[in-house]
């Protein structure tokens, strides 16, 4: 059982969703503001995908769950499953972006670094990760192991007593 947080503020703006508690602020969208977003999408990517579908059609039943992996032949022996390579949309876009304006627009969007990227800040973050990342990941893994053993210890004792 977790200890309650004495500093957490509970009021009419407190929301609990999927085990997560947060404060609703004016920065959150209302349901009326979110409703039109359900029907919005990336038009450029949709047009590019349609063009890539014209260049290389996706195979029927392309999802792995639609294929029988243990199909048997008439003799009762298992035949080798047909593992055709997946359609690589990035490679298709890379190879054909100069042929179509819609593909070229998407290619430029994907490969252009935004102006707001601060390379000095990224370098500082890398330095911090290189210096402390290994220690932090080791500590987290140890804590996870301890949490597993402390939560399963009473179960182990109860099984041992049987």
C-alpha positions as CSV (number, residue, x, y, z in Angstrom):
1,X,0.0,0.0,0.0
2,X,1.4,3.4,-0.9
3,X,1.5,6.3,1.6
4,X,-0.8,9.2,0.7
5,X,1.0,12.3,-0.4
6,X,0.4,15.1,2.1
7,X,1.3,17.8,-0.4
8,X,-1.2,16.7,-3.1
9,X,-4.0,19.2,-3.6
10,X,-7.5,17.7,-3.9
11,X,-10.2,20.0,-5.3
12,X,-12.8,20.2,-8.0
13,X,-10.1,20.2,-10.7
14,X,-8.6,16.9,-9.6
15,X,-9.0,14.1,-12.1
16,X,-8.2,10.4,-11.8
17,X,-7.7,8.5,-15.0
18,X,-6.2,5.0,-15.5
19,X,-4.5,5.2,-12.0
20,X,-3.0,8.6,-12.7
21,X,-4.1,11.7,-10.7
22,X,-3.6,15.2,-12.1
23,X,-5.0,18.8,-11.9
24,X,-7.2,20.0,-14.7
25,X,-5.9,23.4,-15.8
26,X,-7.1,26.1,-18.3
27,X,-4.3,24.7,-20.6
28,X,-6.3,21.5,-21.1
29,X,-8.7,21.3,-24.0
30,X,-12.4,21.0,-23.3
31,X,-14.4,18.2,-24.9
32,X,-15.9,20.7,-27.4
33,X,-12.4,21.8,-28.4
34,X,-11.2,18.2,-28.8
35,X,-14.1,16.9,-30.8
36,X,-12.9,18.4,-34.2
37,X,-9.4,16.9,-33.6
38,X,-10.9,13.4,-33.9
39,X,-11.4,14.0,-37.6
40,X,-8.1,15.8,-38.3
41,X,-5.0,14.1,-39.7
42,X,-1.8,14.8,-41.6
43,X,-2.9,15.5,-45.1
44,X,0.6,15.6,-46.6
45,X,1.4,12.1,-45.2
46,X,-1.9,10.7,-46.3
47,X,-1.4,12.0,-49.9
48,X,2.2,10.6,-49.9
49,X,1.0,7.2,-48.6
50,X,-1.6,7.0,-51.3
51,X,1.1,7.7,-53.9
52,X,3.4,5.1,-52.3
53,X,0.5,2.6,-52.5
54,X,0.3,3.3,-56.2
55,X,4.0,2.6,-56.6
56,X,4.0,-0.5,-54.5
57,X,0.7,-2.0,-53.4
58,X,0.6,-3.5,-50.0
59,X,0.0,-7.3,-50.2
60,X,-3.4,-8.7,-49.3
61,X,-3.6,-9.9,-45.7
62,X,-0.4,-8.0,-44.9
63,X,-0.9,-8.4,-41.2
64,X,1.0,-11.4,-39.7
65,X,-2.0,-12.5,-37.7
66,X,-3.8,-13.2,-41.0
67,X,-1.3,-15.8,-42.0
68,X,-1.3,-19.4,-40.9
69,X,2.3,-20.0,-39.7
70,X,1.8,-23.7,-39.2
71,X,0.2,-24.6,-42.5
72,X,0.4,-28.3,-43.3
73,X,0.8,-29.9,-46.6
74,X,-1.2,-32.8,-47.9
75,X,1.4,-35.3,-46.6
76,X,1.0,-33.9,-43.1
77,X,4.5,-32.3,-43.0
78,X,4.8,-28.7,-42.0
79,X,5.7,-26.5,-45.0
80,X,8.1,-23.6,-44.6
81,X,6.2,-20.4,-43.8
82,X,6.3,-17.7,-46.5
83,X,8.1,-14.8,-44.9
84,X,8.1,-12.2,-47.6
85,X,10.0,-9.1,-46.7
86,X,7.8,-6.3,-45.4
87,X,7.1,-3.3,-47.5
88,X,9.6,-0.6,-46.4
89,X,7.8,2.7,-46.8
90,X,10.9,4.7,-45.8
91,X,12.9,3.1,-48.6
92,X,10.1,3.6,-51.1
93,X,9.9,7.3,-50.1
94,X,13.7,7.7,-50.3
95,X,13.9,6.1,-53.7
96,X,10.9,7.8,-55.3
97,X,10.7,11.3,-53.6
98,X,12.0,13.1,-56.6
99,X,9.3,11.7,-58.9
100,X,6.3,13.2,-57.2
101,X,5.7,16.6,-55.6
102,X,3.7,15.1,-52.7
103,X,6.5,12.6,-51.9
104,X,9.1,15.4,-52.1
105,X,7.1,17.6,-49.7
106,X,7.0,14.8,-47.1
107,X,10.6,13.9,-47.7
108,X,11.7,17.5,-47.0
109,X,9.5,17.7,-43.9
110,X,10.9,14.5,-42.5
111,X,14.6,15.4,-43.2
112,X,14.6,19.1,-42.3
113,X,15.8,20.0,-38.8
114,X,13.4,22.6,-37.2
115,X,14.8,26.0,-36.4
116,X,13.9,25.6,-32.7
117,X,16.4,22.7,-32.2
118,X,19.1,23.9,-29.7
119,X,22.2,21.8,-30.5
120,X,24.0,23.1,-27.5
121,X,21.3,21.9,-25.2
122,X,21.3,18.5,-26.9
123,X,25.1,18.3,-26.3
124,X,24.6,19.2,-22.6
125,X,22.0,16.5,-22.3
126,X,24.3,14.0,-23.9
127,X,27.1,14.9,-21.5
128,X,24.8,14.4,-18.5
129,X,23.6,11.1,-19.9
130,X,27.2,9.9,-20.6
131,X,28.3,10.9,-17.1
132,X,25.3,9.7,-15.0
133,X,23.2,7.5,-17.3
134,X,24.9,4.2,-16.4
135,X,24.7,4.8,-12.7
136,X,21.0,5.8,-12.9
137,X,20.1,2.8,-15.0
138,X,21.9,0.5,-12.7
139,X,20.1,2.0,-9.7
140,X,16.8,1.7,-11.3
141,X,17.4,-2.0,-12.2
142,X,18.5,-2.7,-8.6
143,X,15.4,-1.0,-7.2
144,X,13.2,-3.0,-9.6
145,X,14.8,-6.2,-8.4
146,X,14.3,-5.2,-4.8
147,X,10.7,-4.3,-5.4
148,X,10.1,-7.7,-7.0
149,X,11.7,-9.6,-4.2
150,X,10.0,-7.6,-1.4
151,X,6.6,-8.0,-3.0
152,X,7.0,-11.7,-3.7
153,X,8.7,-12.6,-0.4
154,X,5.4,-13.1,1.5
155,X,4.2,-15.4,-1.3
156,X,7.4,-17.4,-1.2
157,X,7.1,-17.8,2.6
158,X,3.5,-18.9,2.4
159,X,4.3,-21.5,-0.2
160,X,7.2,-22.7,1.9
161,X,4.9,-23.3,4.9
162,X,2.6,-25.5,3.0
